[in-house]
């Protein structure tokens, strides 16, 4: 799910309302299905992974490893 950065408080309110109401056809919310994404930004983005500090990164690769592990019951 990608959420467009709001330009003002009214757009932020609309995004929150759309998400809480499960209106995923909003122009501010986009669902995409991907195996991998590469995000590059000149300013850098602060990341966290499972609550751990990921520091500021200018290039981040995100992969969806479908069925990467098997859980035993």
C-alpha positions in Angstrom: 0.0 0.0 0.0 1.3 3.4 -1.0 -0.1 6.6 0.6 0.3 9.9 -1.2 1.9 12.6 0.9 -0.8 15.1 1.8 -0.3 18.8 0.8 -2.5 20.1 3.6 -4.5 19.2 6.7 -7.6 18.6 4.7 -6.0 16.0 2.5 -4.5 14.3 5.6 -8.0 14.1 7.1 -9.4 12.6 3.9 -6.6 10.0 3.9 -7.3 9.0 7.5 -11.0 8.8 6.8 -10.5 6.7 3.7 -8.3 4.3 5.5 -10.5 4.0 8.6 -13.6 3.5 6.3 -11.7 1.0 4.2 -12.2 3.0 1.0 -9.2 1.9 -0.9 -10.3 3.5 -4.2 -9.2 6.9 -2.8 -6.9 9.0 -5.1 -4.5 9.1 -2.1 -4.2 5.3 -1.5 -2.7 2.9 -4.1 -2.4 -0.9 -3.8 0.3 -2.5 -5.8 1.5 -6.1 -5.9 5.2 -6.5 -6.5 8.1 -8.9 -5.8 10.7 -6.2 -5.3 11.0 -2.5 -5.0 14.0 -0.1 -5.2 13.4 3.3 -3.6 16.0 6.0 -4.2 15.9 9.5 -2.8 18.5 12.2 -2.7 17.5 13.5 0.7 17.4 10.1 2.4 14.6 8.4 4.4 14.8 7.2 8.0 13.7 3.6 8.3 12.8 1.2 11.0 12.6 -2.6 10.8 10.7 -4.4 13.5 11.3 -1.4 15.8 15.1 -1.4 15.1 16.7 1.8 13.8 17.5 1.4 10.1 19.3 4.8 10.0 18.8 7.3 7.1 19.2 5.6 3.7 19.2 7.1 0.2 18.7 3.7 -1.5 16.5 1.0 -0.1 15.6 -2.4 -1.7 12.5 -4.1 -0.4 11.9 -7.8 -1.4 8.8 -10.0 -0.8 10.2 -13.5 -0.1 7.0 -15.6 -0.5 7.2 -18.8 1.5 10.8 -18.0 2.6 10.4 -20.1 5.8 8.3 -23.0 6.9 6.8 -23.0 10.3 6.4 -26.4 12.0 3.4 -27.0 14.2 
